[in-house]
Amino acid sequence: MFDKLFEAQQKAGEMKKRLDGVTVSGSVEGGKITVTANANKVIQNITIDEAFMKEADKEELEELMVLAVNKALEQAENVSQTEMAAMTKNMFGDLGGMFGQ
């Protein structure tokens, strides 16, 4: 039984590493602002089109930044959920054998 728990911990660590390597992004206004994150929901980069930044007012820029960040985090959540579902399915298959099923 402890072997299965140890294996589950190892799989969780492997999944975190995989998610660290998956890049997602969210952009608004046709790419005028782009936020890049990894699938563990860590923001890695924000780019703002220079011409857009010069013409946009502070409020517009702030609103669009929030939208771009939320889009990137939504993408990260989708990838994370997909990976978690796959890992859970594998784990339950292993746990079923642990209980003689």
N, C-alpha and C positions, 0 to 999 in steps of 0.2 A: 504494500500500500504506500509506504514512504517513497518507494521507487517511482511510483506514478505521480506523487506530489512533486518530487524533485524534477521529473520530466516535464511536468506542467510549468514549473518555474523556469526551466530552461527554454521552453517554447515561448513563454511570455517575453523573456529577454531577447530571444531571436526575433520576435515580432517587433519589439521596440526598435531594434537595429534596422530591420527592414523598413519600418515607417520613417526612420531618420533619413533613409536614402531615397524616399519617394518625394518628389517635388510637385507642388500644386501651386496654382496662382489664381488670382482674381484681378480682373481689370475692369475699368469703367471708362466711359466716354471714348470708346474705340481705342483703348490702350493709352490714354493720356496719363492715367495712373495705374500702375501694376504693382501688386503685392505678391511676393513669392514666399511660400512657407514650406515646411516639410509636413508629412502626414501625422506627425506628433504635435501639430498645431504650434510650431515655433516659427515666428516670422523671421525670414532670412534676408529679405531685401525689399526695398520700396523704391520704385522709380517713378519720377514725375516728368512728363514732357516739359522741357524748358520753356517753350513758347507758351504752353498752356499756363504754366506757373506764373509767367509775367502778366498774363491777361486776367487770370482768375482772382476773385477777391477771397479774403481769408475764410469767410463763411462757406463759400462754394467749395473751396479746397478741403476744408475740414469735413464737410458732408460727404464728398466723394471719397476721401480717404477712408472714412468709416465704412462706406459701401464696399470699397475694394478689399479692405481687411476682412469684412464679414464674408465676402465671396470666397476668399482664399481659405478662411477657416471652415466654411461650409464644405468646400472641396476636400479639405483635410479630414473632416469628420466622416464624410462619405467613404473615403479610402480606409480610414481606421475601422469603421463599422464593418466593412466588407472583410477586412483581414481578421477582425475579432470573431465574426461569424464563422469563418473558415476554421480558425483555431478552436473555437468552442465545439464545432462539429467533430473535429478530430479528437478533442479531449473526451467528449461524451462517448465516442466510439471506444476509446481506450478504457474509460471508466466502466462501461457496460461489461467489458471482459473482466474487470476487477471484481465485480459483484456476481460473477457467474452467469451473466446473461449473454 
